């Protein structure tokens, strides 16, 4: 076997593992905080730009709505207004204290005015703890079913192919060894002299 061949195989393995690591890392970043009790959401609008651009991955945890202050960024279900029923990530700009829960006036940093209506504490899912810009694009892009299969299938096929090549080469070497041994151990029959 040629030494260059093994060197080539090692570089291919390194590239494959590096690609797998690049494909998996965003999901690790996405899933590990969830195991620690934080929920995560992808920001799908530019209303919080430039601080939190579209495609950011936001992690939140629930707090008592009475503990929120002006300036906190919260994730909430919008009230019966012009905002769609998707979750919204906006900043609290004003608070109305109530007996059982507070109501909040919210606004996206990039929006010219506040969101219509007030958001009750019961509509708030949680407070933003931290965010990672742009990684949400990758999560959305790869979460489409055909792409998930593609991202899993290509590395799997490459790894299996590499192992099959090694197995076939080993089998080929085993076939060659008995041939070499039989040539070396062949005895030339000696003729006896008859008396």
Residue, then its C-alpha position, 0 to 999 in steps of 0.5 A: x500500500x502506498x503511504x500517499x494513499x493513507x495520507x490522503x485518507x487521513x485528510x479526507x477523514x479530517x475534512x469529513x469530521x470537521x464538516x460533521x462538527x460544523x453541522x452539529x455545533x449549531x444544534x448543540x448550541x440550540x439544544x444544550x441551554x434547553x436542557x438547562x431550563x431555557x427555551x429558545x426561539x428564532x427571531x424572524x423579523x428585524x424589529x429588534x435590529x440592530x441589537x438583535x438582528x433577524x435570524x438571532x437565536x434567543x434564549x429565555x426563561x420565565x420570571x414572575x411578570x411583577x419582576x419585569x422592569x422597563x427596558x427588559x426584553x420579553x417574549x410574549x403572545x400578542x394580544x388581539x391586535x394587528x400583530x400575528x399570533x406568532x410569538x413576539x420578542x420586544x422591549x418593555x417601554x412602560x408598565x401598568x401595575x395591577x392587582x394580580x398581574x402587570x400590563x406592559x407596553x412593548x416596542x421593537x427597537x427598530x419600530x417607530x412606535x409602540x406595539x398596539x395595545x397592552x400586553x398582560x403578564x399572562x401573555x408573557x412567555x419569558x424574559x430574554x436571557x441571552x441571544x446569538x446573532x444569525x445562528x437561527x438562519x441555520x436552524x431554520x434552513x436545516x430544519x426543513x425535512x429534505x435538508x435534514x436527511x441530506x445533512x445526515x445522509x451525505x456524511x454517513x455515506x462518506x463514512x461508510x464508503x471509507x470503511x468499505x474501502x478499508x475492508x476491501x483493501x484488507x481482503x485484497x491484502x489477505x488474498x495476496x499473502x497466501x500467494x506470496x507464501x505459497x511461492x516461497x514455501x513451494x518445494x522442488x521435488x528431488x528425484x531419487x537415484x535408483x540403484 
